[in-house]
């Protein structure tokens, strides 16, 4: 199934943080916080301004972004846990990290 968000909505896949600290201590699942970093999977066409013109989105699929801890709505699409949020919920794009996160 393909999913296309509407207006200024963005679909984000959370990027899981490391399960070990730099010192080698393993962090149990109960002590982990939800990651606030993710990869943009899909974006809508953009919001409309007061004149009715579509304002282009600043993020694109593949961007690595930071978002608020309680941002977005959690959904499951094709068995994968994803977040749907407005573009304004995204705090910023992490430059040059898109390729580094995929090992």
Number of C-alpha atoms within 10 A of each C-alpha: 4 6 11 13 16 13 18 20 22 28 26 27 19 20 16 13 12 10 13 11 9 8 6 8 9 11 12 9 8 6 7 12 10 12 14 18 23 25 22 23 19 21 25 19 17 20 18 13 9 7 6 8 10 14 13 13 16 11 18 15 13 14 21 25 23 18 21 12 12 9 15 20 11 14 13 9 12 10 7 9 12 21 20 21 20 20 22 12 17 20 13 16 20 14 9 10 12 16 10 7 11 7 4
